Amino acid sequence: MIDVMSRLKIHHIPEGGTPQAAIAEKCRTNLRSVQRVLSDPEPMLPEVAANQRQAAPRRGRLPKADPAVVEQVRGLLAEASGLSGTLWSSATEQIDGASVLGSAVGTV
């Protein structure tokens, strides 16, 4: 993860006409990271002072399970009777840990 000061530096270095590859070398990161940081907004003064970025939208793959499906599975598991303690613990841990529920949905 690139710290806030490095992000600020990456935003300011191109103002002098420095190529992105040179910025990546100078900041000891790769070219793709420099491109990604430049696509993000420049860190604001409160972020720099706290040395921490404000919460940003989640990057990466979206969760497979819709929140409504998660709640439906929780309800079904709560109503299910005869589940052993180990199976119940495993199922609730998977739900609470936001794991993929593909196999649990089919068995409930």
C-alpha positions in Angstrom: 0.0 0.0 0.0 1.3 3.4 -0.9 1.4 5.9 2.0 -0.3 9.3 1.8 3.0 11.3 1.4 4.1 9.1 -1.5 0.7 9.6 -3.1 1.1 13.4 -2.7 4.6 13.2 -4.2 3.4 11.1 -7.1 0.7 13.8 -7.8 3.2 16.7 -7.7 6.2 15.3 -9.6 4.4 15.2 -13.0 3.9 19.0 -12.8 7.6 19.3 -13.8 7.0 17.1 -16.9 8.6 14.0 -15.5 7.5 10.8 -17.2 5.5 8.3 -15.2 8.2 5.6 -15.5 10.7 8.0 -13.9 8.2 8.8 -11.1 7.7 5.0 -10.5 11.5 4.6 -10.2 11.9 7.6 -7.9 9.1 6.6 -5.6 10.2 2.9 -5.6 6.9 1.6 -7.0 5.7 0.2 -10.3 4.3 2.1 -13.3 0.8 0.7 -12.9 0.7 2.0 -9.3 1.7 5.4 -10.5 -1.0 5.4 -13.1 -3.6 4.3 -10.5 -2.5 6.9 -8.0 -2.7 9.6 -10.7 -6.2 8.5 -11.5 -7.2 9.0 -7.8 -7.9 12.5 -6.4 -4.9 14.2 -4.8 -4.7 13.7 -1.0 -6.2 16.6 0.9 -4.5 18.4 3.8 -6.4 16.6 6.5 -5.4 13.2 5.0 -1.7 14.3 4.8 -1.8 15.6 8.4 -3.3 12.4 9.7 -1.1 10.3 7.3 -4.2 8.3 6.4 -6.5 8.3 3.4 -10.2 8.8 3.9 -12.4 5.9 3.2 -12.6 5.3 -0.6 -14.9 3.1 -2.6 -13.9 -0.6 -2.5 -11.7 -1.7 -5.4 -11.7 -5.1 -6.8 -14.2 -7.8 -7.3 -17.7 -7.2 -6.0 -19.2 -9.7 -3.5 -21.0 -12.6 -5.1 -23.9 -12.7 -2.6 -26.4 -9.9 -2.7 -27.2 -8.5 0.9 -30.8 -9.7 0.5 -29.6 -13.2 -0.2 -27.3 -13.1 2.8 -30.2 -12.1 5.0 -32.4 -14.8 3.5 -29.7 -17.5 4.2 -29.3 -16.2 7.8 -33.1 -16.6 8.3 -33.1 -20.1 6.8 -30.2 -21.1 9.0 -31.9 -19.7 12.1 -35.0 -21.6 11.3 -33.2 -24.9 10.5 -33.5 -27.5 13.2 -31.2 -30.5 13.6 -28.0 -28.9 12.5 -25.0 -30.0 14.5 -23.1 -27.4 16.4 -20.0 -27.7 14.2 -22.1 -27.3 11.0 -24.0 -24.4 12.5 -20.8 -22.6 13.6 -19.2 -23.2 10.2 -22.2 -21.8 8.3 -22.6 -18.7 10.5 -18.8 -18.0 10.3 -19.1 -18.2 6.5 -22.0 -15.8 6.4 -20.4 -13.4 8.9 -17.1 -13.5 7.1 -18.9 -12.6 3.8 -17.8 -15.9 2.2 -19.4 -17.1 -0.9 -22.6 -18.9 0.0 -23.0 -21.0 -3.2 -22.8 -24.4 -1.5 -24.6 -23.4 1.7 -27.6 -22.0 -0.2 -28.0 -25.3 -2.1 -27.9 -27.4 1.1 -30.3 -25.4 3.3 
